[in-house]
Amino acid sequence: MSRKPRKLEAGYCYHITIRCNNREFRLTKLECRQVLIYAIKKAIDKYNFRMYGLCLMSNHIH
């Protein structure tokens, strides 16, 4: 079940954590990490936001 969208305001910093389904270790392969980084870069281009840091773990990201 999804939650209601949060109202995010411009000019603030947000800490975001995303976890793989069922806490599975889906980000262990380099190819998977590269796809994720590519998708993040595309989102930055599309939505024009700044990313100050990124931490890729084997089953979640910060």
Buried (B, 14 or more C-beta within 10 A) or exposed (E): EEEEEEEEEEEEEEEEEEEBEEEEEBBEEEEBBEEBEEEBEEEEEEEEEEEEEEEEEEBBBE
